[in-house]
Amino acid sequence: MNRTDRLLAIVLELQTKNRLRGRDLAAIFEISQRTVYRDMQSLAEIGVPVVSIPGQGYSLVEGYFLPPVRFITDEATVLLIGSDFIARNLDAETGAAARSASRKIEALLPEKLRHEVQYLQENIRFIAANAGLNPDPEGDKKLQGLRSAIIANRKVRFQYTARSGASEERTVDPYSLTFVQGSWYLLGYDDLREDMRRFRLERMDDLVQLKEGFKRHPERIGAPDKEEEGRNITVRVLFDPEIARWVKESHYFFLSNAEETPEGLLVTLLVRQERDALSWLLSWGGHFRILEPGSLAREVAAEALAMLKKQDLLSD
């Protein structure tokens, strides 16, 4: 980063953080504190109203803002593509905000740059797994409720249906939302399990935000994933060589390791229960052989027989 870019970046950091010490700026920009002092003096000389308070750091005079930002093609394209993705995949309220932001960004662009950005925007697309499906108003409502609870640090309560079909009431401190392969997941502290857990949005029912607040503990987010620790059943499967590429491309959630061998692709899965792997394995037809556990191999065989009977292809 050249000096001119660094001076602009320092002003943007001060606008965002309100106050920063010299050693903080030195760490952010990987420069010495002596260089920070020289940079701050240069900013003052060109008219940027920098305030220095001994022992507290640097800040800008209240009310000072940089003139409107000018975007280059790549910067504007990234912002507009990101806004478009958010508008398509988040709840209606957030989507409306994203579309509004896009219009404001486009309004700032010169005509030539606007045409370049629009061309790229039309030819770069993120396709979500649920693209083309009917909108889910109930999902939007839940997403808005969770987003509101995260901002307000309020507990939420909902009925949660596990993959096994069992349903339990959960009271959770909501920490964050993650969009993975077309589905939203909530990470939060579960009062019932007394630990951090992930919850899939589609499996939540009767979601309500409680009046009771909670204190965030940032260290919990970086704690070991207890759900992953619970995946203590090892499944080893050998896939035919001709589909090895497609198996690796699937990025299956429970896949722990994949190793090319002369016989085919040797895959190791770590699951909580054997049935976690059943549907995925069956999706590969007859192109795999389960090496362990034998009980899963028998379950797959039983499921295949049941499918044949269902199609009237096997007599009782």
Secondary structure, DSSP 8 states (H G I E B T S, - for coil): --HHHHHHHHHHHHHHHSEE-HHHHHHHHT--HHHHHHHHHHHHHTT--EEEETTTEEEE-TT---------HHHHHHHHHHHHHHHHHS-HHHHHHHHHHHHHHHHHS-HHHHHHHHHHHHH-----TTTTS---HHHHHHHHHHHHHHHHTEEEEEEEE-TTS-EEEEEEEEEEEEEETTEEEEEEEETTTTEEEEEEGGGEEEEEEEEEE----HHHHTS--HHHHT--EEEEEEE-GGGHHHHHHT--TTEEEEEEETTEEEEEEEESSGGGGHHHHHTTTTSEEEEE-HHHHHHHHHHHHHHHHHTT-S--
